[in-house]
Structures are given as structure tokens and as C-alpha cells.
């Protein structure tokens, strides 16, 4: 899925289309793209907190799209991300070294 979104964003960057939201983001630059990633991340959190499956699905789709645009803009490929995930697979987490959060 991320690879498909990435390819679509890359294609749009290489072959701009007038009126395209993706091209609007590329034209505005990295700061605008990152602002949208942050907004969408917040909306995913709100959807999850509200236990609203439809909202979670919609906002997750939005953040994945904006992440794909950000990857294209920064020159990071889905393969780069996959390499990191593959290297982490099967490794023990250091979470047990962190202090537990007991107050919210």
C-alpha cells in the first residue's frame, strides 16, 4: 500500500498535473508537507481516542498518503523504510528499561 502511494506521489512530482493536491503540497515544500503529516497524526490519535473505526480508517489513510508525499520530497524510498523494519525484526525491545507511565 505505501509503495503504491509512494509511486503515485513520485509520478505526480515527475509529471505535475494542474490542480493536483499532491502538486500543491510539493509546490509549498517540505514545511507544508510536514505540517500536514502532523495534523493527520493528531487526527488519528483523536479518532483512536474516540474509538471511532471509520474516523481511524479515514485519518490513517490520510496520514499514509501524506507520509508517502513526505518520503518522495525527502528522497527516502519505501525500500529504505523496509530495510530498517527488516533489520529490527526479531530483536528484543528495550522498552523494559523505560520507566512506566502511571499517571496521565
DSSP file (Angstrom, degrees, kcal/mol; ACC not computed):
  #  RESIDUE AA STRUCTURE BP1 BP2  ACC     N-H-->O    O-->H-N    N-H-->O    O-->H-N    TCO  KAPPA ALPHA  PHI   PSI    X-CA   Y-CA   Z-CA
    1    1 A X     >        0   0    0      0, 0.0     4,-2.4     0, 0.0     5,-0.2   0.000 360.0 360.0 360.0 -50.3    0.0    0.0    0.0
    2    2 A X  H  >  +     0   0    0      1,-0.2     4,-2.8     2,-0.2     5,-0.2   0.887 360.0  54.5 -62.0 -37.7    2.7    2.5    1.0
    3    3 A X  H  > S+     0   0    0      2,-0.2     4,-2.6     1,-0.2    -1,-0.2   0.909 108.5  48.4 -62.6 -41.4    4.7    1.6   -2.1
    4    4 A X  H  > S+     0   0    0      2,-0.2     4,-2.3     1,-0.2    -2,-0.2   0.929 113.2  46.8 -64.5 -45.9    1.6    2.3   -4.3
    5    5 A X  H  X S+     0   0    0     -4,-2.4     4,-2.5     1,-0.2    -2,-0.2   0.908 112.5  51.3 -61.2 -41.7    1.1    5.7   -2.6
    6    6 A X  H  X S+     0   0    0     -4,-2.8     4,-3.0     2,-0.2    -2,-0.2   0.929 109.9  48.6 -61.0 -46.6    4.8    6.5   -3.0
    7    7 A X  H  X S+     0   0    0     -4,-2.6     4,-2.6     1,-0.2    -1,-0.2   0.889 111.4  49.9 -63.1 -39.1    4.8    5.6   -6.7
    8    8 A X  H  X S+     0   0    0     -4,-2.3     4,-2.0     2,-0.2    -1,-0.2   0.917 113.3  45.8 -65.6 -42.2    1.7    7.8   -7.3
    9    9 A X  H  X S+     0   0    0     -4,-2.5     4,-2.2     2,-0.2    -2,-0.2   0.914 113.3  49.8 -66.3 -42.4    3.3   10.7   -5.4
   10   10 A X  H  X S+     0   0    0     -4,-3.0     4,-2.4     1,-0.2     5,-0.2   0.912 110.4  50.4 -61.5 -43.4    6.6   10.3   -7.3
   11   11 A X  H  X S+     0   0    0     -4,-2.6     4,-2.4     1,-0.2    -1,-0.2   0.897 110.0  50.1 -61.0 -41.0    4.8   10.2  -10.6
   12   12 A X  H  < S+     0   0    0     -4,-2.0    -1,-0.2     2,-0.2    -2,-0.2   0.869 110.6  49.7 -67.5 -35.8    2.9   13.4   -9.7
   13   13 A X  H  < S+     0   0    0     -4,-2.2     3,-0.4     1,-0.2    -2,-0.2   0.903 116.6  41.6 -67.3 -40.3    6.2   15.1   -8.7
   14   14 A X  H  < S+     0   0    0     -4,-2.4     2,-0.3     1,-0.3    -2,-0.2   0.794 128.5  30.6 -76.8 -28.9    7.8   14.0  -12.0
   15   15 A X  S  < S-     0   0    0     -4,-2.4    -1,-0.3    -5,-0.2    -2,-0.1  -0.669  87.1-155.4-131.7  75.8    4.7   14.8  -14.1
   16   16 A X        -     0   0    0     -3,-0.4     2,-0.4    -2,-0.3    -3,-0.1  -0.140   2.6-156.0 -56.6 146.4    2.9   17.6  -12.5
   17   17 A X    >   -     0   0    0     -5,-0.1     3,-2.1     3,-0.0     6,-0.2  -0.993  23.8-113.2-126.5 125.3   -0.9   18.0  -13.1
   18   18 A X  T 3  S+     0   0    0     -2,-0.4     3,-0.1     1,-0.3     6,-0.0  -0.295 101.9  18.9 -58.9 134.2   -2.5   21.3  -12.7
   19   19 A X  T 3  S+     0   0    0      1,-0.3     2,-0.3     2,-0.1    -1,-0.3   0.426  88.4 144.3  86.2  -1.0   -5.0   21.4   -9.8
   20   20 A X    <>  -     0   0    0     -3,-2.1     4,-2.0     1,-0.2    -1,-0.3  -0.549  47.2-148.6 -75.2 130.3   -3.4   18.4   -8.2
   21   21 A X  H  > S+     0   0    0     -2,-0.3     4,-2.2     2,-0.2    -1,-0.2   0.883 100.5  55.8 -63.2 -38.1   -3.4   18.5   -4.4
   22   22 A X  H  > S+     0   0    0      1,-0.2     4,-2.3     2,-0.2    -1,-0.2   0.922 108.3  46.8 -60.9 -44.3   -0.2   16.5   -4.4
   23   23 A X  H  > S+     0   0    0     -6,-0.2     4,-2.9     1,-0.2    -1,-0.2   0.853 107.1  58.0 -67.0 -33.3    1.5   19.1   -6.6
   24   24 A X  H  X S+     0   0    0     -4,-2.0     4,-1.9     2,-0.2    -1,-0.2   0.931 108.1  47.1 -57.7 -45.5    0.1   21.8   -4.3
   25   25 A X  H  X S+     0   0    0     -4,-2.2     4,-1.7     2,-0.2     8,-0.3   0.932 112.6  48.0 -63.5 -45.7    2.0   20.1   -1.5
   26   26 A X  H  < S+     0   0    0     -4,-2.3    -2,-0.2     1,-0.2    -1,-0.2   0.908 111.1  51.6 -61.4 -40.9    5.2   19.8   -3.5
   27   27 A X  H  < S+     0   0    0     -4,-2.9    -1,-0.2     1,-0.2    -2,-0.2   0.862 109.8  49.4 -63.7 -35.8    5.0   23.4   -4.6
   28   28 A X  H  < S-     0   0    0     -4,-1.9     4,-0.3    -5,-0.2     3,-0.2   0.760 109.6-140.3 -76.8 -25.4    4.5   24.6   -1.0
   29   29 A X     X  -     0   0    0     -4,-1.7     4,-2.0     1,-0.2     3,-0.4  -0.286  32.3 -43.0  97.9-178.9    7.5   22.5    0.1
   30   30 A X  H  > S+     0   0    0      1,-0.2     4,-3.1     2,-0.2     5,-0.3   0.846 125.9  58.7 -60.7 -40.0    8.6   20.3    3.0
   31   31 A X  H  > S+     0   0    0     -3,-0.2     4,-2.0     1,-0.2    -1,-0.2   0.916 109.2  44.9 -59.4 -42.7    7.3   22.6    5.8
   32   32 A X  H  > S+     0   0    0     -3,-0.4     4,-2.1    -4,-0.3    -1,-0.2   0.911 113.4  50.6 -65.7 -42.7    3.8   22.4    4.4
   33   33 A X  H  X S+     0   0    0     -4,-2.0     4,-2.1    -8,-0.3    -2,-0.2   0.927 111.8  47.4 -61.6 -45.1    4.1   18.6    3.9
   34   34 A X  H  X S+     0   0    0     -4,-3.1     4,-2.5     1,-0.2    -1,-0.2   0.861 107.8  55.9 -66.5 -35.4    5.3   18.1    7.5
   35   35 A X  H  X S+     0   0    0     -4,-2.0     4,-2.4    -5,-0.3    -1,-0.2   0.921 109.1  47.5 -60.6 -43.1    2.5   20.3    8.8
   36   36 A X  H  X S+     0   0    0     -4,-2.1     4,-2.7     2,-0.2     5,-0.2   0.887 109.1  53.3 -67.0 -39.0    0.0   18.0    7.1
   37   37 A X  H  X S+     0   0    0     -4,-2.1     4,-2.3     1,-0.2    -2,-0.2   0.934 111.6  46.9 -59.8 -45.1    1.7   14.9    8.5
   38   38 A X  H  X S+     0   0    0     -4,-2.5     4,-2.1     2,-0.2    -2,-0.2   0.910 112.0  49.5 -63.4 -43.3    1.5   16.3   12.0
   39   39 A X  H  X S+     0   0    0     -4,-2.4     4,-2.0     1,-0.2    -2,-0.2   0.925 112.7  47.1 -61.6 -45.0   -2.2   17.3   11.6
   40   40 A X  H  X S+     0   0    0     -4,-2.7     4,-2.1     2,-0.2    23,-0.2   0.874 109.0  54.2 -67.5 -36.6   -3.1   13.9   10.3
   41   41 A X  H  X S+     0   0    0     -4,-2.3     4,-2.1    -5,-0.2    -1,-0.2   0.918 109.2  49.2 -61.3 -42.7   -1.2   12.1   13.1
   42   42 A X  H  X S+     0   0    0     -4,-2.1     4,-2.4     1,-0.2    -2,-0.2   0.897 109.6  51.5 -62.9 -40.4   -3.2   14.2   15.6
   43   43 A X  H  X S+     0   0    0     -4,-2.0     4,-2.4     2,-0.2    -1,-0.2   0.841 107.2  53.0 -67.9 -33.3   -6.4   13.3   13.9
   44   44 A X  H  X S+     0   0    0     -4,-2.1     4,-2.5    15,-0.2    -1,-0.2   0.925 109.7  49.3 -63.8 -43.5   -5.5    9.6   14.0
   45   45 A X  H  X S+     0   0    0     -4,-2.1     4,-2.7     2,-0.2    -2,-0.2   0.923 111.5  48.3 -61.5 -45.0   -4.9    9.9   17.7
   46   46 A X  H  X S+     0   0    0     -4,-2.4     4,-2.2     2,-0.2    -1,-0.2   0.921 111.3  50.4 -62.9 -43.8   -8.3   11.7   18.2
   47   47 A X  H  <>S+     0   0    0     -4,-2.4     5,-2.3     1,-0.2     4,-0.3   0.907 112.8  46.3 -60.0 -42.7  -10.1    9.0   16.2
   48   48 A X  H ><5S+     0   0    0     -4,-2.5     3,-1.1     1,-0.2    -2,-0.2   0.906 110.9  51.9 -67.1 -41.2   -8.5    6.2   18.2
   49   49 A X  H 3<5S+     0   0    0     -4,-2.7    -1,-0.2     1,-0.3    -2,-0.2   0.862 111.7  47.3 -63.0 -35.1   -9.2    8.0   21.5
   50   50 A X  T 3<5S-     0   0    0     -4,-2.2    -1,-0.3    -5,-0.2    -2,-0.2   0.481 106.9-130.7 -82.8  -3.1  -12.9    8.3   20.4
   51   51 A X  T < 5 +     0   0    0     -3,-1.1     2,-0.8    -4,-0.3    -3,-0.2   0.867  53.2 153.9  53.0  40.2  -12.9    4.6   19.4
   52   52 A X     >< -     0   0    0     -5,-2.3     4,-2.9     1,-0.2    -1,-0.2  -0.846  28.6-168.6-102.8 100.0  -14.4    5.7   16.0
   53   53 A X  H  > S+     0   0    0     -2,-0.8     4,-2.5     1,-0.2     5,-0.2   0.856  86.2  50.4 -59.8 -38.6  -13.3    3.0   13.5
   54   54 A X  H  > S+     0   0    0      2,-0.2     4,-2.6     1,-0.2    -1,-0.2   0.930 112.9  46.1 -66.1 -44.7  -14.5    5.0   10.5
   55   55 A X  H  > S+     0   0    0      2,-0.2     4,-2.9     1,-0.2     5,-0.3   0.911 112.1  51.6 -63.9 -42.1  -12.5    8.1   11.6
   56   56 A X  H  X S+     0   0    0     -4,-2.9     4,-2.4    -9,-0.3    -2,-0.2   0.935 112.0  46.5 -59.6 -46.7   -9.5    5.9   12.4
   57   57 A X  H  X S+     0   0    0     -4,-2.5     4,-2.1    -5,-0.2    -2,-0.2   0.924 114.9  46.4 -62.7 -45.6   -9.6    4.4    8.9
   58   58 A X  H  X S+     0   0    0     -4,-2.6     4,-2.0     1,-0.2    -2,-0.2   0.930 115.9  43.9 -63.7 -46.1  -10.0    7.7    7.2
   59   59 A X  H  X S+     0   0    0     -4,-2.9     4,-2.5     2,-0.2   -15,-0.2   0.833 111.3  54.1 -72.0 -31.7   -7.3    9.5    9.1
   60   60 A X  H  X S+     0   0    0     -4,-2.4     4,-2.5    -5,-0.3    -1,-0.2   0.911 108.0  50.6 -65.8 -41.3   -4.9    6.6    8.8
   61   61 A X  H  X S+     0   0    0     -4,-2.1     4,-2.1    -5,-0.2    -2,-0.2   0.918 111.1  50.0 -59.5 -42.6   -5.4    6.7    5.0
   62   62 A X  H  X S+     0   0    0     -4,-2.0     4,-2.5     1,-0.2    -2,-0.2   0.920 111.3  46.7 -63.2 -44.4   -4.7   10.5    5.1
   63   63 A X  H  X S+     0   0    0     -4,-2.5     4,-2.6   -23,-0.2    -1,-0.2   0.898 110.9  51.9 -69.1 -37.4   -1.5   10.1    7.2
   64   64 A X  H  X S+     0   0    0     -4,-2.5     4,-2.1     2,-0.2    -1,-0.2   0.916 111.0  48.7 -62.9 -41.3   -0.2    7.3    4.9
   65   65 A X  H  X S+     0   0    0     -4,-2.1     4,-2.1    -5,-0.2    -2,-0.2   0.949 113.4  45.8 -60.6 -49.4   -0.8    9.5    1.9
   66   66 A X  H  X S+     0   0    0     -4,-2.5     4,-2.3     1,-0.2    -2,-0.2   0.848 110.6  53.9 -67.1 -33.0    1.0   12.5    3.4
   67   67 A X  H  X S+     0   0    0     -4,-2.6     4,-2.6     2,-0.2    -1,-0.2   0.895 106.9  52.1 -64.4 -39.5    3.8   10.2    4.6
   68   68 A X  H  X S+     0   0    0     -4,-2.1     4,-2.2     2,-0.2    -2,-0.2   0.916 110.0  48.1 -62.5 -42.7    4.3    9.0    1.0
   69   69 A X  H  X S+     0   0    0     -4,-2.1     4,-2.5     1,-0.2    -2,-0.2   0.916 111.8  50.5 -62.5 -42.9    4.5   12.6   -0.2
   70   70 A X  H  X S+     0   0    0     -4,-2.3     4,-2.1     2,-0.2     6,-0.2   0.895 108.4  52.4 -62.7 -41.0    7.0   13.4    2.5
   71   71 A X  H  X>S+     0   0    0     -4,-2.6     5,-1.8     2,-0.2     4,-1.1   0.936 110.9  46.9 -61.0 -46.2    9.1   10.3    1.5
   72   72 A X  H ><5S+     0   0    0     -4,-2.2     3,-0.7     1,-0.2    -2,-0.2   0.939 112.0  50.8 -59.9 -46.4    9.2   11.5   -2.1
   73   73 A X  H 3<5S+     0   0    0     -4,-2.5    -1,-0.2     1,-0.2    -2,-0.2   0.838 116.0  41.0 -62.2 -33.8   10.1   15.0   -1.1
   74   74 A X  H 3<5S-     0   0    0     -4,-2.1    -1,-0.2    -5,-0.2    -2,-0.2   0.501 110.9-116.8 -95.3  -4.3   12.9   13.9    1.1
   75   75 A X  T <<5 +     0   0    0     -4,-1.1     2,-0.5    -3,-0.7    -3,-0.2   0.678  67.8 137.7  79.4  17.1   14.3   11.2   -1.2
   76   76 A X      < -     0   0    0     -5,-1.8    -1,-0.3    -6,-0.2     2,-0.2  -0.835  40.5-149.6 -96.4 132.7   13.6    8.3    1.1
   77   77 A X     >  -     0   0    0     -2,-0.5     4,-1.7    -3,-0.1     3,-0.4  -0.591  26.3-114.2 -99.6 161.0   12.1    5.2   -0.6
   78   78 A X  H  > S+     0   0    0      1,-0.2     4,-2.8     2,-0.2     5,-0.2   0.834 119.8  59.4 -58.4 -30.8    9.7    2.6    0.8
   79   79 A X  H  > S+     0   0    0      2,-0.2     4,-2.2     1,-0.2    -1,-0.2   0.867 101.2  53.6 -66.0 -36.0   12.6    0.2    0.4
   80   80 A X  H  > S+     0   0    0     -3,-0.4     4,-1.5     2,-0.2    -1,-0.2   0.924 111.9  44.7 -61.7 -43.9   14.7    2.3    2.7
   81   81 A X  H  X S+     0   0    0     -4,-1.7     4,-2.3     1,-0.2    -2,-0.2   0.914 111.6  52.7 -66.1 -43.4   11.9    2.1    5.3
   82   82 A X  H  X S+     0   0    0     -4,-2.8     4,-2.8     1,-0.2    -1,-0.2   0.870 104.9  55.8 -61.9 -37.0   11.5   -1.7    4.7
   83   83 A X  H  X S+     0   0    0     -4,-2.2     4,-2.2     2,-0.2    -1,-0.2   0.907 108.4  47.7 -61.5 -41.9   15.3   -2.2    5.3
   84   84 A X  H  X S+     0   0    0     -4,-1.5     4,-1.6     2,-0.2    -2,-0.2   0.931 113.3  47.6 -64.1 -45.6   15.0   -0.6    8.7
   85   85 A X  H  X S+     0   0    0     -4,-2.3     4,-1.3     1,-0.2    -2,-0.2   0.900 111.6  50.4 -63.5 -40.4   12.0   -2.7    9.6
   86   86 A X  H  < S+     0   0    0     -4,-2.8     3,-0.3     1,-0.2    -1,-0.2   0.908 108.7  51.8 -63.5 -42.3   13.6   -5.8    8.4
   87   87 A X  H  < S+     0   0    0     -4,-2.2    -1,-0.2     1,-0.2    -2,-0.2   0.822 112.0  47.4 -64.3 -30.6   16.8   -5.1   10.5
   88   88 A X  H >< S+     0   0    0     -4,-1.6     3,-2.1    -5,-0.1    -1,-0.2   0.709  85.2 114.5 -82.1 -21.0   14.6   -4.6   13.6
   89   89 A X  T 3< S+     0   0    0     -4,-1.3     3,-0.1    -3,-0.3    -3,-0.0  -0.259  85.4   7.4 -59.9 130.0   12.5   -7.7   13.1
   90   90 A X  T 3  S+     0   0    0      1,-0.3    -1,-0.3     0, 0.0     2,-0.2   0.389  95.8 130.0  83.3  -3.6   13.1  -10.3   15.8
   91   91 A X    <   -     0   0    0     -3,-2.1    -1,-0.3     1,-0.1     2,-0.3  -0.572  63.4-109.3 -84.0 148.7   15.2   -8.0   18.0
   92   92 A X        -     0   0    0     -2,-0.2     2,-0.1    -3,-0.1    -1,-0.1  -0.548  33.8-122.3 -76.6 138.4   14.3   -7.6   21.7
   93   93 A X        -     0   0    0     -2,-0.3     3,-0.3     1,-0.1    -1,-0.1  -0.429   1.8-143.1 -78.3 153.1   12.9   -4.3   22.7
   94   94 A X  S >  S+     0   0    0      1,-0.2     3,-2.0    -2,-0.1     4,-0.3   0.186  70.8 112.6 -96.3  15.0   14.5   -2.0   25.3
   95   95 A X  G >   +     0   0    0      1,-0.3     3,-2.1     2,-0.2    -1,-0.2   0.843  65.9  65.5 -57.2 -35.6   11.0   -1.0   26.5
   96   96 A X  G 3  S+     0   0    0     -3,-0.3    -1,-0.3     1,-0.3    -2,-0.1   0.698  94.5  60.7 -63.5 -17.1   11.6   -2.7   29.8
   97   97 A X  G <  S+     0   0    0     -3,-2.0    -1,-0.3     2,-0.1     2,-0.3   0.590  90.2  89.4 -82.9 -11.1   14.4   -0.2   30.5
   98   98 A X  S <  S-     0   0    0     -3,-2.1     2,-0.2    -4,-0.3     3,-0.0  -0.619  87.5-106.3 -91.0 146.5   12.0    2.7   30.4
   99   99 A X        -     0   0    0     -2,-0.3     2,-0.2     1,-0.1    -1,-0.1  -0.478  39.5-114.1 -68.2 136.1   10.0    4.0   33.3
  100  100 A X        -     0   0    0     -2,-0.2     2,-0.7    -4,-0.1    -1,-0.1  -0.498  21.5-127.5 -73.1 138.4    6.4    3.0   33.2
  101  101 A X        +     0   0    0     -2,-0.2    -1,-0.1     1,-0.2     3,-0.1  -0.784  37.4 163.5 -86.5 119.3    3.9    5.8   32.8
  102  102 A X        +     0   0    0     -2,-0.7     2,-0.4     1,-0.1    -1,-0.2   0.565  57.3  58.6-113.1 -14.0    1.3    5.5   35.6
  103  103 A X              0   0    0      1,-0.1    -1,-0.1     0, 0.0     0, 0.0  -0.959 360.0 360.0-121.7 138.5   -0.2    9.0   35.5
  104  104 A X              0   0    0     -2,-0.4    -1,-0.1    -3,-0.1    -3,-0.0   0.345 360.0 360.0-121.0 360.0   -2.0   10.6   32.6
